[in-house]
């Protein structure tokens, strides 16, 4: 019995080997909870590989207005390996469907997007387009009163102006992934200093069906996206979520059956070092504040 317990115990965060009482104590909450290095994106090596900001991309690339209930398409030749998709509104909700086409009746990737406030929480994803020429279909599934701006960037450049490799591949090389079985849920809270989060999804070659949600408070969904990918190895999914404010929780649901697991990586992307937090992760508020 002791030998079996010693081999199983470490999987659950404790060690029952030996007679020392100190070894039988459970790990602390800080050790069990996921930890993030908030300074990871501040070092020199990683700064050179960061993608250009949304403002820089929109300044160099033409944006188009997609009216409610309409469709706009854009095609690329086979030399384009990946495309960055940006969607935003003037502050109204956003409902969209982004479809990647490669050949007739072949849609290897589909994304359904909802943003509660399309200016505060913008959509930004990098979609892999290996192989033949491809075309993007941007649907505005909202009503006529809710248009949005769409911008497609085939360059996917870093801050130093160089063409970026696959952001998903970089994350898998530098960070440890977590396996999310079919039908299971993986959620992670982020402190208020984290202004955006980067997420990567891939699989061992099988199809992926996932739902990514950003919550602020109990069941208060600020944005979500439903993702379908035909091949999770050839076309890993990379997205950057804007997470301003407090109480942000990112939840990933593998909506496929148990036979289709997937791997995910979540880590802070933009961190505001000017936000001072208390021990409980809540920003310090001034004791007195005049109304403006």
C-alpha positions in Angstrom: 0.0 0.0 0.0 2.8 2.4 0.8 4.6 1.8 -2.4 1.4 2.5 -4.4 0.6 5.6 -2.4 4.1 7.0 -3.0 3.8 6.6 -6.8 0.3 8.2 -7.0 0.7 11.0 -4.4 2.9 13.4 -6.4 0.2 13.5 -9.2 -2.1 15.3 -6.8 0.3 17.8 -5.4 1.4 16.0 -2.2 3.9 13.3 -1.1 3.0 10.5 1.3 6.4 8.9 1.4 8.3 8.6 4.7 7.2 9.3 8.2 7.9 13.0 8.3 4.7 15.0 8.8 6.1 17.9 6.7 6.1 15.6 3.6 2.4 14.8 4.0 1.2 18.4 3.8 -0.6 19.6 0.7 1.0 22.2 -1.6 0.0 25.8 -0.8 -2.5 27.6 -3.0 0.3 29.6 -4.6 2.1 26.5 -5.7 -1.1 24.8 -7.1 -2.4 27.9 -9.0 -0.9 28.6 -12.4 1.8 31.2 -12.2 2.7 33.7 -15.0 6.0 35.6 -15.4 4.6 39.1 -16.0 8.1 40.2 -17.0 8.4 37.6 -19.7 7.4 40.1 -22.5 9.7 42.8 -21.2 13.0 41.3 -22.0 15.0 42.2 -25.1 14.9 38.8 -26.8 11.1 38.6 -26.7 10.5 42.2 -27.6 12.1 41.7 -31.1 9.6 38.9 -31.9 6.4 40.7 -30.7 3.9 41.5 -33.4 3.2 45.0 -34.5 0.5 46.8 -32.6 -3.1 47.1 -33.8 -2.6 50.8 -34.4 0.6 50.3 -36.5 -1.1 47.6 -38.7 -4.2 49.8 -39.3 -2.0 52.7 -40.2 -0.2 50.7 -42.9 -3.1 48.5 -44.1 -6.4 49.6 -45.5 -9.5 48.8 -43.4 -12.9 48.2 -44.9 -16.3 48.8 -43.5 -18.5 45.7 -43.3 -22.1 46.7 -42.9 -24.6 44.6 -40.9 -25.9 41.6 -42.8 -23.3 41.8 -45.6 -20.3 39.8 -46.7 -16.8 41.0 -47.8 -14.1 38.7 -49.3 -10.4 39.0 -49.8 -8.1 36.5 -51.7 -4.4 35.8 -51.3 -1.9 33.9 -53.5 -0.1 30.8 -52.4 3.0 32.8 -51.3 1.1 34.0 -48.2 1.6 31.6 -45.3 -0.4 33.4 -42.7 -2.8 36.3 -42.4 -3.6 38.5 -39.4 -7.3 39.4 -39.0 -8.4 42.4 -37.0 -12.0 43.4 -36.3 -13.3 46.3 -34.4 -16.3 48.7 -34.0 -16.8 52.2 -32.7 -18.0 50.8 -29.4 -21.0 48.8 -30.4 -21.3 45.0 -30.2 -19.8 42.9 -32.9 -21.1 39.7 -34.4 -19.1 38.1 -37.2 -18.2 34.9 -38.9 -14.7 34.5 -40.4 -14.3 31.6 -42.9 -11.0 30.5 -44.6 -11.6 29.0 -48.1 -9.0 26.9 -50.0 -10.6 25.6 -53.2 -14.3 25.1 -53.9 -16.4 23.8 -51.0 -13.3 23.5 -48.8 -13.4 25.6 -45.6 -10.5 24.3 -43.4 -11.1 27.0 -40.7 -14.2 28.8 -39.4 -14.5 31.3 -36.5 -17.6 32.8 -35.0 -16.8 36.0 -33.1 -18.9 38.0 -30.5 -17.6 41.2 -28.8 -19.7 43.0 -26.3 -17.8 46.2 -26.9 -15.9 46.1 -30.2 -13.6 49.0 -29.4 -12.5 48.1 -25.9 -12.2 44.4 -26.8 -11.0 44.0 -30.3 -10.6 40.8 -32.3 -7.1 39.9 -33.4 -6.0 36.5 -34.6 -3.3 35.0 -36.9 -4.7 32.4 -39.3 -2.3 29.9 -41.0 -2.8 29.6 -44.8 -0.3 26.9 -45.9 -0.5 25.3 -49.3 -2.6 26.7 -52.2 -4.1 30.2 -52.6 -6.8 31.1 -50.2 -9.7 33.5 -49.6 -11.2 35.0 -46.5 -14.9 35.6 -46.1 -15.9 38.1 -43.5 -19.5 38.0 -42.6 -21.3 40.6 -40.5 -24.0 38.5 -38.8 -25.3 41.5 -36.9 -28.1 43.8 -37.9 -27.7 46.8 -40.2 -27.2 49.2 -37.2 -24.0 47.4 -36.2 -21.2 47.8 -38.8 -17.6 47.0 -38.1 -14.1 47.6 -39.5 -12.1 44.7 -40.9 -8.4 44.7 -41.6 -6.4 41.8 -43.1 -2.6 41.9 -42.8 -0.7 39.3 -44.9 2.7 40.5 -43.8 2.4 39.6 -40.1 5.5 41.7 -39.2 7.3 42.1 -35.8 8.0 45.4 -34.1 11.4 45.6 -35.8 9.8 45.3 -39.3 10.8 41.7 -40.0 8.4 39.1 -41.3 7.3 37.0 -38.4 7.4 33.2 -38.2 4.3 31.4 -36.9 3.5 32.9 -33.5 1.9 29.5 -32.5 5.2 27.7 -33.3 7.1 30.2 -31.2 4.8 29.7 -28.2 5.2 25.9 -28.4 9.0 26.3 -28.4 9.2 28.6 -25.4 6.2 27.6 -23.2 4.7 24.4 -21.8 1.3 23.5 -23.2 -1.7 22.0 -21.3 -3.7 19.1 -22.7 -7.5 19.8 -22.8 -9.5 16.6 -23.3 -12.6 16.6 -25.4 -15.6 17.9 -23.4 -13.4 19.5 -20.7 -12.9 23.1 -19.6 -9.8 25.0 -18.8 -10.0 28.4 -17.2 -7.3 30.8 -15.8 -7.7 34.2 -14.1 -5.3 37.1 -14.8 -4.4 40.0 -12.6 -5.5 43.5 -13.6 -2.0 44.5 -14.7 -2.4 42.1 -17.7 -3.9 44.2 -20.5 -3.9 41.4 -23.1 -3.4 37.6 -23.3 -2.1 35.5 -26.1 -3.6 32.0 -26.6 -2.5 29.1 -28.8 -4.5 26.0 -29.7 -3.2 23.0 -31.6 -3.7 19.2 -31.9 -1.9 16.2 -33.1 -3.4 16.5 -36.6 -7.0 15.8 -35.7 -9.8 18.4 -36.1 -10.4 21.0 -33.4 -13.7 22.4 -32.1 -13.2 24.9 -29.3 -14.9 27.9 -27.6 -12.8 30.7 -26.1 -14.4 33.0 -23.6 -13.4 36.1 -21.7 -15.4 36.7 -18.5 -15.5 39.6 -16.1 -17.5 38.4 -13.1 -19.8 35.4 -12.8 -21.0 34.4 -16.2 -20.5 37.9 -17.6 -19.0 37.1 -21.0 -17.3 40.1 -22.6 -16.3 38.2 -25.7 -16.3 34.7 -27.1 -15.2 32.9 -30.2 -16.1 29.4 -31.5 -13.3 27.9 -33.6 -13.3 25.0 -36.0 -10.0 23.8 -37.6 -9.7 20.9 -39.9 -6.1 20.1 -38.9 -4.7 21.3 -35.6 -1.1 20.6 -36.5 -1.0 22.2 -39.9 -3.2 25.2 -38.8 -2.7 26.0 -35.2 -4.8 28.9 -33.9 -3.3 32.0 -32.4 -5.3 34.9 -30.9 -4.7 37.9 -28.7 -7.5 38.9 -26.3 -7.8 42.4 -24.9 -8.3 42.1 -21.1 -8.6 45.6 -19.7 -10.1 46.0 -16.2 -10.4 43.7 -13.2 -11.5 40.2 -12.6 -10.6 38.8 -16.1 -10.9 35.0 -16.5 -10.2 33.2 -19.8 -12.1 30.0 -20.3 -11.4 27.4 -23.0 -13.9 24.7 -23.7 -13.0 21.7 -25.9 -16.4 21.2 -27.6 -15.2 18.0 -29.4 -15.9 14.5 -28.1 -13.3 12.8 -25.9 -11.6 11.3 -28.9 -10.3 14.7 -30.0 -8.0 16.3 -27.3 -6.1 19.5 -28.0 -3.3 21.4 -26.5 -3.4 25.1 -25.4 -1.0 27.7 -24.1 -2.1 30.9 -22.3 0.3 33.7 -21.2 0.2 37.5 -20.7 1.0 39.5 -23.8 0.8 43.2 -22.7 1.5 44.0 -19.0 0.9 47.5 -17.5 3.7 47.8 -14.9 2.1 51.1 -13.7 -0.8 49.2 -12.1 0.1 48.5 -8.4 -1.7 45.5 -7.0 -2.5 44.5 -3.4 -1.8 41.0 -2.1 -5.2 39.9 -3.3 -4.5 41.1 -6.9 -6.9 44.0 -6.7 -5.6 47.4 -7.8 -5.1 49.9 -5.0 -7.8 52.7 -5.1 -7.3 56.2 -3.8 -9.0 56.9 -0.5 -10.6 60.1 -1.9 -11.4 61.1 -5.5 -13.1 64.2 -6.8 -15.8 63.9 -9.5 -14.8 65.2 -12.9 
